[in-house]
Amino acid sequence: MTQDFRLPDLGEGLPEAELVQWLVAVGDTVTLNQTIAEVETAKAVVELPSPYAGTITALHAEAGDVVEVGSVLISFDIGGVDAAPPAPAAESEVSAPQVAASAPDEPAKSEPNLVGYGAAPKGAGRPQRRARVAGAVAAASDTAVLEAAPHDAIQFADVVERPMERPRSTPPVRQFAKQLGIDLALVEASGASGVITRADVEAYATRVGATTAVPAAAEPVETFEMPAPGAPGERTTRTPIRGVRRMTADAMVRSAFTAPHVTTFLTVDVTATSELIASLKGDRDLQEHRIGIMAVAAKAVCLALGRHPGLNSKWDEAAGEIVEHHYVNLGIAAATGRGLVVPNIRDAQELTLAELADAIRGLADTARAGKTAPADMMGGTFSITNVGVFGVDAGTPIINPGEAGILALGAVRRQPWEHRGEIALRDVMTLALSFDHRLVDGEQGSRFLVDVADILREPGRAMLLR
């Protein structure tokens, strides 16, 4: 018996994913839950486990393809006899009331599926929704008319009822349709997932001759033929904007044009912190934790946020409220080959210095491997980014959306510095704090930054305590 496996909704509400690589080939025998492929969404690389035990008969996509949710991805032979698919009924031959009436007598056979994949689709069409009360009453009152109506009238009645189902699409597509003056309920989705795409809207607009001006971003751009990638004489390389890069770009633009950013800088003598780190590396019980400047700064941030809760809050525009968090989900910005990701350490305020060092290293390793779970990149309350590892002294970091601030750590440099009334060589670094001026005033931001700097200036052994 042959079974098709469709790309599931991976729990992120995203309409598509890019196939990174197949881990199996046609003819391979796989077991239930064996990893068969890696796909990349706008948030992370996700491993797909096999929903069946059997032999692979076909792969319906290649590495690099963008696959819509609901599209057939792979086929299996799981033994037994192939079941003949039911003959599809013509749409014009079955009305909505008839379908509803026959449903109780023909219960759909539910097949088991993996946890997290959601219920298997019951049909290839768009999801059916419960009729609204007004529509149901109207349909009931017109039953006699519909029964006596000719074929064309039944088709017309079906078209009239379509707008009562809320069309499935993404916010940019809805905005695009609004600009064109098009009702999405009249647009048919071309993909197997039933999600209306921009191409569907453009095709409908061409068909009906929509006259509303297309926004500038959608206007055709004059192009000229470029040599194929890798061809001799190539002068440019074009890379599709998707995955983590698109997610990061969208988040940064949303943050920059929503939250009024303010950045303040402070240069601090961190020689005592450098000495503390050196002493901890020589401690037999702490060597394996590899405590560095990032861990000490993370601990300092957690302690300072307790004194300045405004930096650990959220602007809730919809509710008209400022939400103050009594916990710290500390975001750690990690540069990866796929782009910047900011997973967060849950309840970081409860961790010791050694535990923070372990958590930071674990998040960074997972991010670079492209294995960060989508849930780990949501719910952050404050973030840290370390630009010093690239030899940079300072910068103006952009706040992670939904947070009140982000702290950038500059490079630690050995340079002449005033110390106890004399000039001496000291370890010096610059801290840069960006904060949302809707939530944090300049005084609060400055006091928070000074508190972090004071801890880095004189960390003490108390940094090892909770």
N, C-alpha and C positions, 0 to 999 in steps of 0.2 A: 504494500500500500504506500502510495506516494503522499507526502505531506509537505506543503509549502510553509515556510516561516517568513512572516512579514516583519519589517523593521518596527519594533514597538516604540511607543512613547516612553522615553527613558525617565519619566517623572519630572521633566523640566518644562513641559509645555512648549517645546520647540518643534517646528514642523519638519525638520530635516536633520540629517547628520552625514558627515563625510566618512566613507570607508577608508580607514587607515591601512589596514592589512588583513588578509585572510590568514588564519592559523591552521587551516585545513585545506584539502584539495578534493576534487571530484574522485570518488572511489574510496575515500577514507571511511573507516568505521569509527563512529564517535559514540560516547556514552552520554547519558543525561547529565546536564550541567557542565560538560566539558567546554572550555572556552574555544569558540570557533572563529571569532573575529574581534578586531578593535575598531571602534568608530569614534569619531571626534565630533562633539557638538560645540555649541558656542561657549561652553563652560569647561569641558574636560574631555579627556580620552576615556572611553568606557569599554570594558570588556563584555562581550555578548556570550552568555552561556547557551549551550545547545538545549532546546526544549524537548528534544527527542533522542532516543537511542536508536541508531540505525546507520545506514550507509548514505553518504552524500551523493546525490545524482546530478546536481546542477548548482552552479554559483551564478547568480543573476546580476552581479555588479563586479567591478574591478576596483583595485586600490586607487584612490583618488576621486572616485565617483561620489557625487552628492545624491543621497537616496532620501526620498520623501518617506515620512512615517506612514506606515500602512502598505508600502510597496513590498513586493516579494523579494526577499534577499537571498534565500537559499532553499533548496529542495532536498528532502530526505526520502529514502526507502526504508520504511519501518516494518516491513513484512506484512503479510496478509494480502487481501485483494483490494485493488483500487475501487473506491466507491464512485459510481457514476454521478456526476454533478447534476442536480435538478435542472430541468429545462426552464430557462428564464421566461417569465410571463411578460407579454407585451404591456407596456405601461398604460396604454389606453384601454386595456381590457379589464383592469382591476382598479377600482376606486378606493379611496382611503377608508370609507366605512366597511367595505368588503374585507380588506386586509385586517382591520381591527377585529372583525367578527370571527375570522378564521384562526386568529392567533391562539385562543385558548384550546382549540382542538388539535393544533399542531405545535406542540412545545418544541422549541429549538434544542437540539442536542448540544449540551455544554461539554467541551473538551477541557481537560486539565491543562493548565499552563503555569509557567514559572512565576514565582512571587516577584512583583515589581513590573510585570509586563502588562498588567491590566487585563480586562476581559477581552476574549477574542472577538473580532468584529463579526456581526451576524449577517453581513451582506456587503456587497461591493459598492453600494450607493452611499449617499450622504446619510448621516445618522438621522433616524426618525425621532421626532419630539412629540410629546403629548400635545394634542390640540388645545388651544385656548378655549375658555368657556364660551366666549362670544362666538368663535368660529364653530364650536360644537353645536350651539343652539341654532345658529344660522343653517348649518348643514342638516340638522334634524328637521327644521321647518321646510326645507327645500327638497326633502327626500323624494316626494312624489314628482316634483318637477324634473329632478335629475333622472329618475327612472324612465320618464317618458321622453327625455331630451334626446336629440340625435347625437351621433358620435362626436361631432365637432363641438357641441355644447359641453359634453363631459370633459373634453380636453381643455376647453376654455375655463371651466370651473376649477380644474386642477391647477392651472396657471394662476388663477386669482388667489388660491389658498397658499401658494408658495411663500409669499412675503411673511406669513405668520411664523415661519421657522427662522430662527436667528442664524444668519449665515456665519460660517467659520472662516476667520481670516486674522491677519496680524494687524496691530495698530497702524503701521505705515501704509498698508494696503487700504485700510478703511479711510485713512486720511486722503490717500490718492483718489479713491472712488468719490469721496465727498467733493474734492476739488473739481472733478469731472462732472459732478451732478448725477452720478450713477447710483442706483439703489442696488446694493450688493445682493439682495434677495433675488434679483433677476439674473445674476451672473452664475454660470455653471462652472464648478471647479473641474479642472482637467486632470488633476492628480488623483491617485488612488486614495489618498488620505482624506479627501473631501474638503481640504483647506483651499480657499480661494487665493490665488497668487496675483501679483501685479500683472503678469502676462495674461491671466484670465480677464482681468479688468480691461487691459488694453485691447484684447481681442474683441470683447463685447463692445467697447467704445467704437472700434472700427466698424463693427457690424451694424450698429444702430446710428452711426454718424454723429457721435457726441461732439458738440461744438464748444464746450467749455474749454478754456485754455489749459493746456498741460503745464504744470509747474516747470520752472527753468531746469531743475535737476533732471527732468525726464525728457527734455528736448533732445532730438537727435544731434549728435556731435559729428562733425566732419572728420573722417578718419582716412588714413592711407595705409597701404599694405605694408606690414612689417615682416622681416624674415622670421622664420620659425625659431622657437627657443633653441639655443645651442648652435644655430647656423652661423657660418662664417660671416663676419661683418655685422653681427648683432650689436646694436647700440643701446638697447633698453631691454629690461626684463619685466614682464607683467605677472603679478601674483594675485590670484583672487583674494578679495578681502572677506574672510570668513573665519569661523572658529573663534579661538581666544582673541585673535587680533581685532575682530569686529566687536566682540563683547567689550574689550578694553576701550576701544575707540568710542563706542556708544556711551559707556559709563563715564569716561573722562569728559566728553562733551556735555553730557547731562549735568555732571558736577560743576564744571566750569561756568555754565550758563544758568545754573540754578542757585548754587550757594555762593554768596559774596565772599571770596577768599581774601584773607589777610595773612601775610607771612612775616614772622619776626625771627631775628637771628641772635644767637648768643655764642660767643667763643669762650671755651672753658678749659681750664687746666685739669686734665684727667690722669695725671701722673699716678695719683693714689690708686685709681682704678686699674691702671696698667700693672702696678705692683701687686695689687690684689689678685689679678688674673694670673700673674706669674707664680704667685705663691700657691694658688689653687691647683695649677698644673703640676706642682711638686707634691701635692697631697695625694697619697696613695688611694684614699677613699674617693677622691673626686676626679682623678685623672681621666677616667673613662667618659665623663660627662662633657669634656671639652668645652668648658665655660669660656666665653669670649665677651667682647665689648657689647655685642648685640644682646646677649642674655642679661648683662648688668643693666643696660639701658632699658630693657623690657621690664625688669624688676623695678627700676626707678620710675618708669611710667605708671605702672600699676599702683605704686605707693602715692605718686603725685595725683593720680586721678581720684583717689579717695579724699583728697583735700580740695579738689577742684572738680566737682561733679558736672559742671557745665561742659567740660571737654569730653564727657562720657554720656552725651545725650543725643537726642534725635529730633529733628524738626518734622512734625507730622502735619503736612499741609492739609490733607483731607479732613483730619479731625480737628484742626485748629489748635493743636496742643504741642507742648514741648515734653518729650518723653525722656525722663532721666533714668538711666540704668544703674542698678545696684550691683552690677557684676561687670567684669571686663572680658569681652571677647576680643582678644588682641590680634589684629591683622598683621601678618608678616609679608611684606612685598617680596616676591621672588621672581627674578628674571629667568626665563626659560627660553628654549629654542622656539617655542610656539607663541611667545609673548609674555607679558607681565600678568601674573596671577597673584591674588592676595588672599590665601587661606587664613583662617584665624584659629587661635588657641582658645578653646572654651574655658571660661572661668579662670583666666590666667592669674587673677588676684589670689587664688588659693594655692598657687604653686611656689615651691622653693626655687632658689636660683638654679640649682642643679636640674630640677624638673623643667624649668623654663628652657634651659640650654638643650635638653633632650628633645623637647617639643619643637623648638625652632629648627633643629637639625632634621627632625623627622618630617616636618612640613616642607622644608626646602628640598629634601631628597625625593619626596613623593611628587612635588610639583615639577621638578626637572625630569622625572620619569614620565610625566604626563598622566599620573594616576590620581590626581587630586579629585576627591568626590565633590560633586556639585554642592552638597550640603555644607562642606567645609569652607566654602567661599561665600556663604550667606550668614547674616546675623552678626557681623562684626560691629564693634562699638568704637574702636580707635585703632589706628594703624601706625606701624613703624616701617621705614624704608632705609636701607643702608647704602647710600651712594658712595661712602668712603671706600668700599671694596674695589671701586673702579678708579681710585685715586682722585676723586672729586672732593673739594672742600665744602661746598654748600650748593643748595638748589632751592627751588620753590615747588615743593611737592603738591600735587592735586589731591584733594580730599576724596577718599573713597565714598561713593554715593551712600547716603543714609547715616554717615558718621559726622562727628563734629570737628575732628582734627586728625592730623597726621604729622609725625615727627620724622625728619630726615637727619641721619647721622652722617657727618662728614668724615674725611680721612683723619686718622690720628697721626700728627706730625711732630717730630722732635725739633723744637726751635727755641730761640731765646725768649724768655718770659720773665716777668717780674715775680719774684718769689721771696717773701719775707724781707722785703726792702732791698733785694739785690737782683741782678740779672743772672739767670741760670737756664740751662737747657732743660726744658720740660716737655711732656707729652701734651699736646694741645689739639682740640678738635672743635668744630663749629656745629652747633645744633640749629636746625631750621624748623620752625613750627608753623604750619598752615592751619588756620581754623575758620569755621563758618561764623561770620560776623553777625548772623541772625541769632545765634545761640550764645556766642562768647564775645564779651567786650575786650578791648585792648588790655585793660588792667588784668582781667582774669587770665587771658592768654599769656601775658608777660609773667605773672606770678607762677603759673604752672611751669613755664619754661625755666624759670629761676630755680624752682624746687627740683626739677629733674637735674639741672646743672649742679646744684648743691650736693645731690646724692652721688653724682659721678665724680665730683671734686673730692668728697670724703665718704666713700661707700661703707667702710667698716665691715666687720664680720657679721653684723646684724643683717646684712643682705642675704644671708643663707637661711634666715627664718621666714616663716610664712607671714 
